Amino acid sequence: MNNNSYDLSKVNDRIQYFQDEILKVTANKFAKEVGIAYGTLRNLYSEDKKPRKSTITKILGAYDGFVNPSWLQSGKGKPTLSATQEHPAFQAMTSGEYWPKVGKQIRKQIRKSDKTPEQIAQATGYTIYRLNKTLGGKQAPTPQFMSLLLSELGITVDQLAEVAGVPVPQKEKAAKAAPAEESSAAAQEQETAAQPQAEPAEAAQSVQAVQTLPMQPQAQPAGHDGESVQELRMKIDFLTNRINYLEERMSRLAR
């Protein structure tokens, strides 16, 4: 089933879209993870009858903290609660062009960490075979896997994209905008230079008026402590991923 054949106004299609396009797993694998019979899931996709409330509850429980309950039940909002998937570099990073390079970098990060591949596989809900297959570039990663993986390794999407050489759309836009801003500033300087200078008497009066004004405290520019907006975004992204990971672990322990 392709993107154009999903009718996301129907809960049945939203479930199949979540399985196919978000998790990127087979129906059989999805049924096992949710805890329902494969035949039940197959009938759900082939019929217009709404799923039982217990089926919805099982899906929400299996992917608690990842799937958006509001979207799954009513179609409102975004499919997932994951900050990783919303990151501008995520689509590029998991594409066929860049994912093999990213997978190699992740292996390096795992070797640098204090965790074994088996521990990483367990934390992300993967078997060691599936982990190796994914990092080897033979299988596309899911947003849920990436969110848990980055949290487990303690790195952000931006950091991983940088070491793997994946271009981040926001950074590209900022780089393109910089020359335009410089050109605008140069044009303003030229306009100022072209304007007639004030008469000496008027200039003297202006200076005297400025000298008599009380000194006002100057506001410090944003980011005065040395932190850039990009660094703050990276920290927010890391903390969000960490929260999602901890919620997922707590949910598993509670079961």
FIDRENTOR-124243 format. One record per residue: y negated, x negated, z of N, C-alpha, C in turn. Coordinates in Angstrom, 1 decimal, always signed. Each point is the difference from the previous one (the first is absolute). Layout:
% residues N
Y	X	Z	Y	X	Z	Y	X	Z
...
This chain:
% residues 255
+1.2	-0.9	+0.0	-1.2	+0.9	+0.0	-1.2	-0.9	+0.0
-1.0	+0.3	-0.9	-1.2	-0.8	+0.0	-1.2	+0.6	+0.7
-1.1	-0.7	+0.1	-1.1	+0.5	+0.8	-0.5	+1.4	-0.5
+0.0	+0.2	-1.4	-0.5	+1.2	-0.6	+0.8	+1.2	+0.3
+1.3	-0.1	+0.4	+0.8	+1.1	+0.3	+0.0	+0.5	+1.4
-0.7	-0.7	+0.9	-0.1	+0.5	+1.4	-1.1	+1.1	+0.1
+0.4	+1.1	+0.7	-0.9	+1.0	+0.3	-0.3	-0.1	+1.5
-1.0	-0.8	+0.4	-0.2	-0.3	+1.4	-0.5	+1.1	+0.8
-0.2	+1.2	-0.6	-0.3	+1.2	+0.8	+1.3	+0.6	+0.6
+1.1	-0.5	-0.4	+1.3	+0.5	+0.6	+0.6	-1.1	+0.9
+0.4	+0.4	+1.1	+0.5	-0.9	+1.0	+1.3	-0.8	-0.5
+0.8	+0.7	-0.8	+1.2	-0.6	-0.5	-0.4	-1.2	-0.9
-1.0	+0.2	-0.8	-0.5	-1.1	-0.9	-0.6	-1.2	+0.8
-0.7	+0.4	+1.1	-0.6	-1.0	+0.8	+1.0	-0.9	+0.7
+1.1	+0.6	+0.4	+1.1	-0.7	+0.6	+0.6	-1.0	-1.0
+0.2	+0.5	-1.3	+0.6	-0.9	-1.0	-1.0	-1.1	-0.4
-1.3	+0.4	-0.1	-1.0	-1.0	-0.3	+0.0	-1.1	+1.1
+0.1	+0.4	+1.3	+0.0	-1.0	+1.1	+1.2	-0.9	-0.2
+1.1	+0.6	-0.3	+1.2	-0.9	-0.2	-0.1	-0.9	-1.2
-0.4	+0.6	-1.1	+0.0	-0.8	-1.3	-1.1	-1.0	-0.1
-1.2	+0.4	+0.3	-1.2	-0.8	-0.3	-0.6	-0.7	+1.2
+0.3	+0.5	+1.2	-0.5	-0.7	+1.2	+1.0	-1.0	+0.6
+1.2	+0.6	+0.3	+1.1	-0.8	+0.6	+0.7	-0.8	-1.1
+0.1	+0.5	-1.2	+0.7	-0.6	-1.1	+1.4	-0.3	+0.3
+0.7	+1.0	+0.6	+1.5	-0.1	+0.3	+0.7	+1.1	-0.7
+1.3	-0.1	-0.1	+0.8	+1.0	-0.6	+0.1	+1.3	+0.9
+0.4	+1.1	-0.6	+0.1	+1.2	+0.7	+1.1	-0.1	+1.1
+1.1	-0.7	-0.4	+1.1	-0.2	+1.0	-0.5	-0.8	+1.2
-0.7	-1.1	-0.3	-0.6	-0.8	+1.1	-0.9	+0.8	+0.9
-0.9	+0.7	-0.7	-1.0	+0.9	+0.7	+0.7	+1.0	+0.9
+1.1	+0.6	-0.5	+0.7	+1.0	+0.8	+0.6	-0.6	+1.3
+0.5	-1.2	-0.2	+0.6	-0.7	+1.2	-1.0	-0.4	+1.0
-1.2	-0.5	-0.5	-1.0	-0.4	+1.0	-0.6	+1.2	+0.7
-0.1	+1.2	-0.7	-0.5	+1.2	+0.7	+1.0	+0.6	+0.9
+1.3	-0.1	-0.4	+1.1	+0.6	+0.8	+0.4	+1.4	-0.5
-0.1	+0.2	-1.3	+0.5	+1.3	-0.6	+1.0	-0.3	-1.1
+0.8	+1.0	-0.4	+1.0	-0.2	-1.0	-0.6	-0.2	-1.4
+0.6	-0.8	-0.8	-0.5	-0.3	-1.3	-0.1	+1.3	-0.8
+1.0	+0.8	+0.1	+0.0	+1.3	-0.7	-1.1	+0.9	+0.4
-0.4	+0.0	+1.3	-1.2	+0.8	+0.4	-1.2	-0.5	-0.7
-0.2	-1.3	-0.1	-1.2	-0.6	-0.6	+0.0	+0.3	-1.5
+1.2	-0.1	-0.6	+0.1	+0.3	-1.5	-0.4	+1.4	-0.3
+0.5	+1.0	+0.9	-0.3	+1.4	-0.2	-1.5	+0.2	+0.2
-0.6	-0.7	+0.9	-1.4	+0.1	+0.3	-0.8	-0.3	-1.2
+0.4	-1.0	-0.7	-0.8	-0.5	-1.2	+0.2	+1.0	-1.2
+1.2	+0.6	+0.0	+0.3	+0.8	-1.2	-0.4	+1.5	+0.2
-0.3	+0.4	+1.2	-0.3	+1.4	+0.2	-1.5	+0.2	+0.5
-0.5	+1.2	-0.2	-1.4	+0.3	+0.4	-0.1	+0.4	+1.5
+1.2	+0.2	+0.6	+0.0	+0.5	+1.4	-0.5	-1.1	+0.9
-0.9	+0.4	+0.9	-0.6	-1.0	+0.9	+1.0	-0.6	+1.0
-0.1	-1.2	+0.4	+0.9	-0.6	+0.9	-0.1	+0.6	+1.4
+1.1	-0.2	+0.7	+0.0	+0.5	+1.4	-1.0	-0.8	+0.8
-0.4	+0.6	+1.1	-1.0	-0.7	+0.9	+0.7	-1.2	+0.6
+1.3	+0.1	+0.2	+0.7	-1.2	+0.6	+0.1	-1.2	-0.9
+0.0	+0.3	-1.3	+0.0	-1.1	-1.0	-1.3	-0.7	+0.0
-1.1	+0.8	+0.0	-1.4	-0.6	+0.1	-0.1	-0.9	+1.3
+0.5	+0.6	+1.1	-0.1	-0.7	+1.3	+0.8	-1.4	-0.1
+1.1	+0.0	-0.6	+0.8	-1.2	-0.1	-0.7	-1.0	-0.9
-0.7	+0.4	-1.1	-0.7	-0.9	-0.8	-1.2	-0.6	+0.8
-0.7	+0.8	+0.7	-1.2	-0.5	+0.8	+0.5	-0.9	+1.1
+1.2	+0.3	+0.6	+0.5	-0.9	+1.0	+0.5	-1.3	-0.5
+0.6	+0.0	-1.2	+0.5	-1.3	-0.6	-1.1	-0.9	-0.4
-1.2	+0.6	-0.4	-1.1	-0.8	-0.5	-1.2	+0.2	+0.8
+0.2	+0.2	+1.3	-1.1	+0.3	+1.0	-1.0	-1.2	-0.1
-1.3	+0.3	-0.1	-1.0	-1.0	+0.0	-0.2	-0.6	-1.4
+0.8	+0.5	-1.0	-0.2	-0.5	-1.4	-0.4	+1.2	-0.9
+0.9	+1.0	-0.1	-0.3	+1.1	-0.8	-1.1	+0.9	+0.7
-0.9	+0.6	-0.8	-1.0	+0.8	+0.6	+0.5	+1.4	+0.2
+0.2	+0.5	+1.2	+0.6	+1.4	+0.2	-0.8	+1.1	-0.7
-1.3	-0.2	+0.0	-0.9	+1.1	-0.6	+0.3	+0.0	-1.5
+0.1	-1.1	-0.7	+0.3	-0.1	-1.4	+1.4	+0.6	-0.3
+1.0	-0.4	+0.8	+1.3	+0.4	-0.3	+0.2	+1.5	+0.1
-0.6	+0.6	+1.0	+0.1	+1.4	+0.3	-0.9	+0.9	-0.8
-1.2	-0.4	-0.2	-1.0	+0.8	-0.7	-0.6	-0.6	-1.3
+0.2	-1.3	-0.2	-0.6	-0.6	-1.2	-1.4	-0.5	+0.2
-0.5	+0.1	+1.3	-1.4	-0.5	+0.3	+0.1	-1.4	+0.4
-1.0	-0.8	-0.4	-0.2	-1.4	+0.3	+0.8	-0.9	-0.9
+0.3	-1.2	+0.5	+0.7	-1.0	-0.8	+1.5	-0.1	+0.5
+0.9	-0.4	-0.9	+1.4	+0.0	+0.3	+0.4	-0.8	+1.2
-0.7	-1.1	+0.2	+0.4	-0.9	+1.1	-1.2	-0.3	+1.0
+0.4	-0.5	+1.2	-1.0	-0.4	+1.0	-0.2	-1.5	+0.0
+0.7	-0.7	-1.0	+0.0	-1.4	+0.0	-1.3	-0.6	-0.6
-0.6	-0.9	+0.8	-1.2	-0.7	-0.5	+0.4	-1.0	-1.1
+1.2	-0.5	+0.0	+0.5	-1.0	-1.0	-0.1	+0.6	-1.4
+0.5	+1.2	-0.2	+0.0	+0.6	-1.3	-1.4	+0.2	-0.5
-0.9	+0.3	+0.8	-1.4	+0.3	-0.4	-0.8	-1.3	-0.3
+0.6	-1.1	+0.3	-0.8	-1.3	-0.2	-0.1	-0.2	-1.5
-1.1	-0.4	-0.5	-0.2	-0.2	-1.5	+0.9	-1.0	-0.6
+0.5	-1.0	+0.8	+0.9	-1.0	-0.6	+1.5	+0.4	+0.0
+0.3	+1.1	+0.6	+1.4	+0.4	+0.2	+0.7	+0.2	-1.3
-0.6	+0.8	-0.9	+0.6	+0.4	-1.3	+0.2	-1.3	-0.8
-1.0	-0.9	-0.1	+0.2	-1.2	-0.7	+1.0	-0.9	+0.6
+0.1	-0.1	+1.3	+0.9	-0.9	+0.7	+1.4	+0.4	-0.2
+0.3	+1.3	-0.1	+1.4	+0.5	-0.2	+0.4	+0.3	-1.4
-0.9	-0.4	-0.9	+0.3	+0.2	-1.5	+1.0	-1.1	-0.4
+0.6	+0.3	-1.2	+0.9	-1.0	-0.6	-0.6	-1.3	-0.3
-1.3	+0.0	-0.2	-0.7	-1.3	-0.4	-0.1	-0.9	+1.2
-0.3	+0.5	+1.2	-0.3	-0.8	+1.2	+1.1	+0.0	+1.0
+0.8	+1.0	+0.1	+1.0	+0.1	+1.1	+0.9	-1.2	+0.2
+0.6	-0.5	-1.1	+0.8	-1.2	+0.2	-0.7	-1.1	+0.7
-1.3	-0.3	-0.3	-0.7	-1.0	+0.7	-0.3	+0.4	+1.4
-0.3	+1.3	+0.3	-0.2	+0.4	+1.3	+1.2	-0.1	+0.9
+1.2	+0.4	-0.6	+1.3	-0.1	+0.7	+0.3	-1.5	+0.4
-0.3	-0.9	-0.8	+0.1	-1.5	+0.4	-0.9	-0.3	+1.1
-1.2	+0.5	+0.0	-0.9	-0.3	+1.1	+0.4	+0.6	+1.3
+0.6	+1.2	-0.1	+0.5	+0.7	+1.2	+1.2	-0.8	+0.6
+0.8	-0.6	-0.8	+1.1	-0.8	+0.5	-0.5	-1.2	+0.7
-1.1	-0.6	-0.5	-0.6	-1.2	+0.6	-0.6	+0.5	+1.4
-0.6	+1.1	+0.0	-0.6	+0.5	+1.3	+1.1	+0.3	+1.0
+1.1	+0.5	-0.4	+1.2	+0.2	+0.9	+0.5	-1.3	+0.6
+0.1	-1.0	-0.9	+0.4	-1.3	+0.5	-1.0	-0.6	+1.0
-1.3	+0.2	-0.2	-1.0	-0.5	+0.9	+0.0	+0.8	+1.3
+0.5	+1.2	+0.0	-0.1	+0.8	+1.2	+1.2	-0.3	+1.0
+0.0	+0.6	+1.1	+1.1	-0.2	+1.0	+1.1	+1.0	-0.1
+0.0	+0.7	-1.2	+1.0	+1.0	-0.2	+1.0	-0.4	-1.1
+1.2	+0.5	+0.1	+1.0	-0.3	-1.0	-0.1	+1.1	-1.1
+0.6	-0.2	-1.2	+0.0	+1.1	-1.0	+0.7	+1.2	+0.5
+1.1	-0.2	+0.8	+0.7	+1.1	+0.6	-0.9	+0.9	+0.9
-0.8	-0.7	+0.8	-0.9	+0.8	+0.9	-1.1	+0.7	-0.8
-0.5	-0.6	-1.1	-0.9	+0.7	-0.9	+0.6	+1.2	-0.6
+1.2	-0.2	-0.5	+0.7	+1.1	-0.7	+0.2	+1.2	+1.0
+0.4	-0.3	+1.2	+0.2	+1.1	+1.0	-1.3	+0.7	+0.3
-1.1	-0.8	+0.2	-1.3	+0.6	+0.3	-0.5	+0.9	-1.1
+0.3	-0.3	-1.2	-0.5	+0.8	-1.2	+1.0	+1.1	-0.4
+1.1	+0.0	+0.7	+1.0	+1.1	-0.3	+0.8	-0.4	-1.3
+0.0	-1.2	-0.4	+0.8	-0.5	-1.2	+1.2	-0.7	+0.5
+1.0	+0.0	-0.9	+1.2	-0.9	+0.2	-0.5	-1.3	-0.5
+0.7	-1.1	+0.4	-0.3	-1.3	-0.5	+0.2	-0.1	-1.5
+0.9	+0.7	-0.5	+0.3	+0.0	-1.5	-1.2	+0.6	-0.7
-0.5	+1.2	+0.5	-1.2	+0.6	-0.6	-1.2	-0.8	+0.1
-0.2	-0.7	+1.2	-1.1	-0.8	+0.2	-0.1	-1.2	-1.0
+1.2	-0.6	-0.2	+0.0	-1.1	-1.0	-0.2	+0.5	-1.4
+0.5	+1.1	-0.3	-0.1	+0.6	-1.3	-1.5	+0.4	-0.3
-0.7	+0.5	+1.0	-1.4	+0.3	-0.1	-0.8	-1.2	-0.2
+0.1	-0.9	+0.9	-0.8	-1.3	+0.0	+0.3	-0.8	-1.2
+1.2	+0.2	-0.6	+0.4	-0.8	-1.2	-0.6	+0.6	-1.3
-0.8	+1.1	+0.2	-0.6	+0.6	-1.2	+0.8	+1.0	-0.8
+1.2	+0.3	+0.6	+0.9	+0.9	-0.8	-0.1	+1.5	+0.4
-0.8	+0.2	+1.0	-0.3	+1.4	+0.5	-1.4	+0.1	+0.5
-0.7	+1.0	-0.4	-1.4	+0.2	+0.5	+0.0	+0.4	+1.5
-1.0	-0.6	+0.7	-0.1	+0.4	+1.4	-0.7	+1.3	+0.2
+0.3	+0.7	+1.1	-0.6	+1.2	+0.3	-1.2	-0.2	+0.9
-1.0	+0.9	+0.1	-1.2	-0.2	+0.9	+0.5	-0.1	+1.5
+1.0	+0.8	+0.3	+0.5	-0.1	+1.4	+0.5	-1.4	+0.3
+0.8	-0.5	-0.9	+0.6	-1.4	+0.2	-1.1	-1.0	+0.2
-1.0	+0.1	-0.9	-1.1	-1.0	+0.0	-0.8	+0.1	+1.3
-0.3	+1.3	+0.4	-0.7	+0.2	+1.3	+0.7	-0.6	+1.2
+1.3	+0.2	+0.1	+0.8	-0.5	+1.1	+0.1	-1.5	-0.1
+0.2	-0.5	-1.2	+0.2	-1.5	-0.3	-1.3	-0.7	+0.4
-1.1	+0.4	-0.4	-1.3	-0.7	+0.3	-0.3	+0.0	+1.5
+0.3	+1.2	+0.6	-0.1	+0.0	+1.5	+0.9	-0.9	+0.7
+1.2	-0.1	-0.5	+1.0	-0.9	+0.7	-0.4	-1.5	-0.2
-0.6	-0.3	-1.2	-0.4	-1.4	-0.2	-1.4	-0.3	+0.5
-0.7	+1.0	+0.4	-1.4	-0.2	+0.5	-1.0	-0.4	-1.0
+0.2	+0.4	-1.3	-1.0	-0.3	-1.0	-0.5	+1.3	-0.7
-1.1	-0.1	-0.7	-0.6	+1.1	-0.6	+0.3	+0.0	-1.5
-0.3	+1.1	-0.7	+0.1	+0.1	-1.4	-0.9	-1.0	-0.7
-1.2	-0.1	+0.5	-0.9	-1.0	-0.6	+0.5	-1.4	+0.1
+0.5	-0.4	+1.1	+0.5	-1.4	+0.2	+1.2	-0.2	-0.9
+0.9	+0.9	-0.1	+1.2	-0.1	-0.9	-0.4	-0.1	-1.5
-1.0	+0.9	-0.3	-0.5	+0.0	-1.4	-0.6	-1.4	-0.4
-0.7	-0.5	+1.0	-0.7	-1.3	-0.3	+0.9	-1.2	-0.2
+1.0	-0.1	+0.9	+1.0	-1.1	-0.2	+0.9	+0.2	-1.2
+0.2	+1.2	-0.4	+0.8	+0.3	-1.2	-0.7	+0.0	-1.3
-1.4	-0.1	+0.1	-0.8	+0.0	-1.2	-0.2	+1.3	-0.7
+0.1	+1.1	+0.8	-0.2	+1.3	-0.5	-1.4	+0.4	+0.1
-0.7	+0.4	-1.1	-1.4	+0.4	+0.0	-0.2	+1.3	+0.8
-1.0	+0.1	+0.9	-0.3	+1.2	+0.7	-1.2	+0.7	-0.7
+0.2	+1.2	-0.5	-1.1	+0.7	-0.7	-1.3	+0.0	+0.6
-0.1	+0.2	+1.3	-1.3	+0.0	+0.7	-0.7	-1.3	-0.1
+0.8	-1.1	+0.1	-0.6	-1.4	-0.1	-0.5	-0.2	-1.4
+0.7	+0.5	-1.0	-0.4	-0.2	-1.4	-1.3	+0.7	-0.2
-0.1	+1.2	+0.5	-1.3	+0.7	-0.2	-1.1	-0.7	+0.7
+0.2	-0.5	+1.2	-1.0	-0.7	+0.7	-0.5	-1.3	-0.8
+1.0	-0.7	-0.6	-0.3	-1.2	-0.8	-0.9	+0.4	-1.2
+0.4	+1.1	-0.6	-0.8	+0.4	-1.2	-1.4	+0.5	+0.4
-0.1	+0.6	+1.2	-1.3	+0.5	+0.4	-1.0	-1.1	+0.4
+0.6	-1.2	+0.4	-0.9	-1.1	+0.5	-1.0	-0.5	-1.1
+0.5	-0.3	-1.2	-1.0	-0.4	-1.1	-1.1	+1.1	-0.3
+0.5	+1.2	+0.1	-1.0	+1.1	-0.3	-1.1	+0.0	+1.1
+0.4	-0.2	+1.3	-0.9	+0.0	+1.1	-1.0	-1.2	-0.2
+0.6	-1.1	-0.4	-0.9	-1.2	-0.2	-1.0	+0.2	-1.1
+0.4	+0.7	-1.1	-0.9	+0.3	-1.1	-1.1	+0.9	+0.4
+0.4	+1.0	+0.9	-1.0	+1.0	+0.5	-1.0	-0.7	+0.9
+0.5	-1.0	+0.8	-1.0	-0.7	+0.9	-0.9	-0.8	-0.8
+0.5	-0.7	-1.1	-0.8	-0.8	-0.8	-1.1	+0.8	-0.7
+0.4	+1.2	-0.5	-1.0	+0.9	-0.6	-1.1	+0.4	+0.9
+0.4	+0.3	+1.3	-1.0	+0.4	+1.0	-1.0	-1.1	+0.2
+0.5	-1.3	+0.1	-0.9	-1.1	+0.2	-0.9	-0.2	-1.1
+0.4	+0.2	-1.3	-0.8	-0.1	-1.1	-1.1	+1.1	+0.0
+0.3	+1.2	+0.4	-1.0	+1.1	+0.1	-1.0	-0.4	+1.0
+0.4	-0.6	+1.2	-0.9	-0.3	+1.0	-1.0	-1.1	-0.5
+0.6	-1.0	-0.7	-0.9	-1.1	-0.5	-1.0	+0.5	-1.0
+0.4	+1.1	-0.8	-0.9	+0.5	-1.0	-1.1	+0.8	+0.5
+0.1	+0.5	+1.3	-1.1	+0.9	+0.5	-1.2	-0.9	+0.4
-1.2	+0.5	-0.2	-1.2	-0.7	+0.3	-0.1	-0.3	+1.5
-0.5	-1.2	+0.3	-0.1	-0.5	+1.4	-1.2	+0.7	+0.7
+0.1	+0.2	+1.3	-1.1	+0.6	+0.7	-1.2	-0.9	+0.1
-1.2	+0.6	+0.1	-1.2	-0.8	+0.1	+0.1	-0.8	+1.4
-0.7	-1.2	+0.0	+0.1	-0.8	+1.3	-0.4	+0.8	+1.2
-1.1	+0.8	-0.1	-0.5	+0.7	+1.2	+1.0	+1.0	+0.4
+0.6	+0.7	-0.9	+1.1	+1.0	+0.3	+1.2	-0.7	+0.7
+0.3	-1.2	-0.6	+1.2	-0.7	+0.5	-0.3	-0.5	+1.4
-1.2	-0.4	+0.3	-0.4	-0.5	+1.4	+0.1	+1.2	+1.0
-0.5	+1.2	-0.5	+0.0	+1.1	+0.9	+1.5	+0.4	+0.3
+0.9	-0.1	-1.0	+1.4	+0.4	+0.2	+0.6	-1.0	+1.0
-0.3	-1.3	-0.1	+0.6	-1.0	+0.9	-0.5	+0.3	+1.4
-1.3	+0.3	+0.1	-0.5	+0.3	+1.4	+0.6	+1.2	+0.6
+0.3	+1.0	-0.8	+0.6	+1.3	+0.5	+1.4	-0.3	+0.4
+0.7	-0.8	-0.7	+1.4	-0.3	+0.3	+0.0	-0.8	+1.3
-0.9	-1.0	+0.2	+0.0	-0.8	+1.2	-0.3	+0.8	+1.2
-0.8	+1.1	-0.1	-0.3	+0.8	+1.2	+1.1	+1.0	+0.4
+1.0	+0.2	-0.9	+1.0	+1.0	+0.3	+1.0	-0.6	+1.0
+0.5	+0.8	+1.0	+0.9	-0.5	+1.0	+1.3	-0.4	-0.7
+0.7	-1.0	+0.5	+1.2	-0.5	-0.5	+1.1	+1.1	+0.3
+0.7	+0.4	-1.1	+1.1	+0.9	+0.2	+1.4	-0.7	+0.0
+0.9	+0.4	+0.8	+1.3	-0.7	+0.0	+0.7	+0.3	-1.4
+0.5	-1.0	-0.6	+0.7	+0.1	-1.3	+1.4	+0.4	+0.2
+0.4	+1.0	-0.8	+1.4	+0.5	+0.1	+0.9	-1.1	-0.7
+1.1	-0.2	+0.6	+1.0	-1.0	-0.5	+0.7	+0.7	-1.1
+0.3	-0.7	-1.1	+0.8	+0.5	-1.1	+1.4	+0.3	+0.4
+0.6	+1.0	-0.7	+1.4	+0.4	+0.3	+0.9	-1.3	-0.2
+1.0	-0.1	+0.8	+0.9	-1.1	-0.1	-0.6	-1.3	+0.5
-1.0	+0.1	+1.0	-0.7	-1.2	+0.5	+1.0	-0.9	+0.7
+1.1	+0.5	+0.5	+0.9	-0.8	+0.8	+0.9	-0.8	-0.9
-0.2	+0.0	-1.3	+0.7	-0.8	-1.0	+1.2	+0.8	-0.6
+0.3	+1.2	+0.4	+1.1	+0.7	-0.6	-0.5	+0.8	-1.2
+0.7	-0.2	-1.1	-0.4	+0.7	-1.2	+0.6	+1.4	+0.0
-0.4	+0.9	-0.9	+0.5	+1.3	-0.1	+1.5	-0.1	-0.4
+0.3	-0.9	-0.9	+1.4	-0.2	-0.4	+0.9	-0.3	+1.1
-0.5	-0.9	+0.9	+0.8	-0.4	+1.2	+0.3	+1.2	+0.9
-1.0	+0.8	+0.2	+0.1	+1.2	+0.8	+1.0	+0.9	-0.6
+0.0	+0.2	-1.4	+0.9	+0.9	-0.6	+1.4	-0.5	+0.1
+0.2	-1.4	-0.1	+1.3	-0.5	+0.2	+0.6	+0.2	+1.4
-0.9	-0.1	+1.0	+0.4	+0.3	+1.4	+0.4	+1.4	+0.2
-0.8	+0.9	-0.6	+0.3	+1.5	+0.1	+1.3	+0.3	-0.7
+0.2	-0.6	-1.2	+1.3	+0.2	-0.7	+1.2	-0.5	+0.8
-0.2	-1.1	+0.6	+1.1	-0.6	+0.8	+0.3	+0.9	+1.2
-1.1	+0.4	+0.7	+0.2	+0.9	+1.2	+0.7	+1.3	-0.3
-0.5	+0.6	-1.2	+0.6	+1.3	-0.4	+1.5	-0.2	-0.3
+0.3	-1.0	-0.7	+1.4	-0.3	-0.3	+0.8	-0.2	+1.3
-0.6	-0.7	+0.9	+0.7	-0.2	+1.3	+0.3	+1.3	+0.7
-1.0	+0.8	+0.0	+0.1	+1.3	+0.7	+1.1	+0.9	-0.6
+0.0	+0.0	-1.4	+1.1	+0.7	-0.7	+1.3	-0.5	+0.3
+0.1	-1.3	+0.1	+1.3	-0.7	+0.3	+0.5	+0.4	+1.4
-0.9	-0.1	+1.0	+0.3	+0.3	+1.4	+0.4	+1.5	+0.2
-0.7	+0.9	-0.8	+0.4	+1.4	+0.1	+1.3	+0.2	-0.6
+0.4	-0.7	-1.1	+1.3	+0.1	-0.6	+1.1	-0.5	+1.0
-0.3	-1.1	+0.6	+1.0	-0.5	+1.0	+0.2	+0.9	+1.2
-1.1	+0.6	+0.5	+0.1	+0.9	+1.1	+0.8	+1.3	-0.4
-0.3	+0.4	-1.2	+0.7	+1.2	-0.5	+1.5	-0.3	-0.1
+0.4	-1.2	-0.5	+1.4	-0.3	-0.1	+0.7	-0.1	+1.4
-0.7	-0.6	+1.0	+0.5	-0.1	+1.3	+0.2	+1.3	+0.7
-0.9	+1.0	-0.4	+0.0	+1.3	+0.7	+1.2	+0.8	-0.5
+0.5	-0.4	-1.2	+1.1	+0.9	-0.6	+1.3	-0.3	+0.8
